[in-house]
Amino acid sequence: MVDVALSGEVTVVEGTFLYGLTLGREIWSEPWGVPLDISANLGALHHLANNGVGHAGQFICFLNVEWTAFPWNRYLRTRFGAGAGLSYVTQIPYTERVQRDFRGSRRLLSYLEVSLSLNCRDLLTLIRVNRLFRDSELGGLEHAWLVGVLNHRSGGRGLFGDFINEDGEPEGVGEGSNYLSLGLAFEF
């Protein structure tokens, strides 16, 4: 299975936007009979800022673990995931600079992700929108998922070292940057 996710993300910094594409490959399904799916993921994101400062590319690489057994799965298939890995940016995004009060950062930081996925076909059936379509028209949604994601990029509590501040002193990368997104994932 390969997942493809497109997402648009909005942050609390006005005039900024983030969009991207993530590809994932399942590497282990139901280890030791536990209802988990483990996948390796790569992504490319683009940060936009209306002020023209802080446009940046972001590349992510992470392992994701999804819990797949919920009591309501016969009505609405659900996945809850958590991932960890690395994030590299071509330049420090404007959003990150604002959130850190224009203190420094590093291009390579840790990446964490928490996600909730709902099967699109099940969701349309549950809210009874499926009555507007023939069953054959919804067949393509069998492998489509609506995904909500919280992305976190930070220094990993000192794991990624210091940056040099304006006074020439080393300073640790403090708080992280968070992005909340909504997207679609497709299984191939």
C-alpha positions as CSV (number, residue, x, y, z in Angstrom):
1,M,0.0,0.0,0.0
2,V,1.2,3.5,-0.8
3,D,-0.5,6.5,0.7
4,V,-0.6,9.9,-1.1
5,A,-1.8,12.8,1.0
6,L,-2.4,16.4,-0.2
7,S,-3.0,19.0,2.5
8,G,-3.5,22.6,3.0
9,E,-2.5,24.0,6.3
10,V,-3.3,27.2,8.2
11,T,-1.4,28.6,11.1
12,V,-2.0,31.4,13.6
13,V,0.4,33.6,11.7
14,E,-1.8,35.8,9.4
15,G,-0.8,35.7,5.8
16,T,0.9,32.4,5.8
17,F,-0.1,29.1,4.2
18,L,1.5,25.7,3.8
19,Y,0.7,22.9,1.3
20,G,2.4,19.7,0.5
21,L,2.5,16.1,-0.7
22,T,3.4,13.1,1.4
23,L,4.1,9.6,0.2
24,G,4.1,6.6,2.5
25,R,4.8,2.9,2.2
26,E,3.4,0.4,4.7
27,I,6.3,-1.6,6.0
28,W,4.6,-3.7,8.7
29,S,0.9,-4.5,9.1
30,E,-0.4,-6.0,12.4
31,P,2.9,-6.8,14.1
32,W,2.5,-9.7,16.5
33,G,-1.2,-9.6,15.8
34,V,-1.6,-6.1,17.2
35,P,-3.9,-3.9,15.1
36,L,-1.2,-1.4,14.0
37,D,0.1,-0.4,10.6
38,I,3.7,1.0,10.5
39,S,4.7,3.0,7.5
40,A,7.8,4.9,6.2
41,N,6.9,8.4,4.8
42,L,8.6,11.1,2.8
43,G,7.0,14.5,2.2
44,A,7.7,17.8,0.5
45,L,5.9,21.0,1.7
46,H,6.0,24.6,0.7
47,H,5.6,27.5,3.1
48,L,4.1,30.7,1.6
49,A,4.0,34.1,3.3
50,N,2.1,37.1,1.8
51,N,4.9,39.5,2.8
52,G,7.3,37.8,0.5
53,V,9.7,36.9,3.3
54,G,10.0,33.3,4.5
55,H,8.9,31.3,1.5
56,A,10.6,28.0,2.1
57,G,10.6,24.4,1.1
58,Q,10.3,21.7,3.8
59,F,11.2,18.1,3.5
60,I,10.1,15.5,6.0
61,C,11.1,11.9,6.6
62,F,9.3,9.9,9.3
63,L,8.0,6.6,10.6
64,N,4.3,6.5,11.4
65,V,2.4,4.0,13.5
66,E,-1.4,3.9,13.1
67,W,-3.9,2.2,15.5
68,T,-6.6,0.6,13.3
69,A,-9.0,-1.2,15.8
70,F,-11.9,0.9,17.0
71,P,-15.3,-0.4,18.2
72,W,-17.1,1.7,15.6
73,N,-15.1,0.5,12.6
74,R,-18.0,-1.4,11.1
75,Y,-19.7,1.9,10.6
76,L,-16.7,4.3,10.1
77,R,-13.2,2.9,9.6
78,T,-10.9,5.1,11.7
79,R,-7.1,5.3,12.1
80,F,-5.2,7.2,14.8
81,G,-1.5,7.7,14.0
82,A,1.6,9.1,15.6
83,G,4.9,9.7,13.7
84,A,8.4,10.8,14.4
85,G,11.3,11.7,12.2
86,L,13.3,14.6,10.7
87,S,12.3,18.0,9.0
88,Y,14.7,20.0,6.8
89,V,13.8,23.5,5.5
90,T,15.5,25.4,2.7
91,Q,15.3,28.5,4.9
92,I,13.6,29.2,8.2
93,P,9.9,29.8,7.4
94,Y,8.4,33.2,8.3
95,T,5.8,31.4,10.5
96,E,8.6,29.8,12.6
97,R,10.4,33.1,13.0
98,V,7.3,34.9,14.2
99,Q,6.4,32.0,16.6
100,R,9.9,32.2,18.1
101,D,9.9,36.0,18.4
102,F,12.5,36.2,15.6
103,R,15.0,34.3,17.6
104,G,17.1,31.8,15.6
105,S,16.4,28.3,14.6
106,R,18.0,25.5,12.6
107,R,17.2,24.1,9.2
108,L,17.3,20.4,10.4
109,L,14.9,19.8,13.3
110,S,12.8,16.9,14.7
111,Y,9.4,16.2,13.2
112,L,6.4,14.8,15.1
113,E,3.0,14.2,13.7
114,V,-0.4,13.1,15.2
115,S,-3.2,12.2,12.8
116,L,-6.8,11.0,12.7
117,S,-8.1,9.4,9.5
118,L,-11.7,8.7,8.6
119,N,-12.6,6.5,5.5
120,C,-14.4,8.8,3.0
121,R,-16.9,6.2,1.8
122,D,-17.9,5.2,5.3
123,L,-18.2,8.9,6.3
124,L,-20.5,9.7,3.3
125,T,-22.6,6.6,4.2
126,L,-22.8,7.6,7.9
127,I,-24.0,11.1,7.1
128,R,-26.3,9.7,4.5
129,V,-24.9,11.6,1.6
130,N,-24.4,8.3,-0.2
131,R,-28.1,8.3,-1.1
132,L,-27.3,11.1,-3.7
133,F,-25.0,8.7,-5.6
134,R,-25.1,5.3,-7.1
135,D,-23.0,2.7,-5.3
136,S,-20.7,2.4,-8.3
137,E,-19.9,6.1,-8.1
138,L,-18.7,5.8,-4.5
139,G,-16.5,2.8,-5.2
140,G,-13.4,4.9,-5.7
141,L,-13.8,6.3,-2.2
142,E,-13.2,2.9,-0.6
143,H,-9.5,3.7,-0.5
144,A,-9.8,7.4,0.3
145,W,-9.4,8.9,3.7
146,L,-10.1,12.3,5.2
147,V,-7.1,13.1,7.4
148,G,-6.6,15.7,10.1
149,V,-3.0,16.2,11.1
150,L,-1.0,18.1,13.8
151,N,2.6,18.6,12.6
152,H,5.3,19.7,15.0
153,R,8.8,20.9,14.2
154,S,11.2,21.5,17.1
155,G,14.7,21.2,18.4
156,G,13.8,18.0,20.2
157,R,14.7,19.4,23.7
158,G,18.3,20.2,22.6
159,L,18.8,17.1,20.4
160,F,19.6,19.3,17.4
161,G,22.1,21.6,19.1
162,D,22.3,25.3,19.3
163,F,22.2,28.2,16.9
164,I,24.2,31.4,17.3
165,N,22.1,34.3,18.4
166,E,22.7,38.1,17.6
167,D,25.2,38.3,20.5
168,G,27.3,35.5,19.1
169,E,26.3,33.2,21.9
170,P,25.0,29.6,21.4
171,E,21.3,29.3,22.2
172,G,19.1,26.2,22.1
173,V,16.2,25.9,19.7
174,G,13.3,26.4,22.1
175,E,9.6,25.9,21.5
176,G,8.4,24.2,18.4
177,S,6.2,25.2,15.5
178,N,2.8,23.6,15.0
179,Y,0.7,23.3,11.9
180,L,-2.9,21.9,11.9
181,S,-3.9,20.5,8.5
182,L,-6.8,18.8,6.8
183,G,-6.1,16.6,3.7
184,L,-6.9,13.5,1.7
185,A,-5.0,10.3,1.6
186,F,-5.3,7.7,-1.1
187,E,-4.2,4.1,-1.0
188,F,-2.8,2.5,-4.1
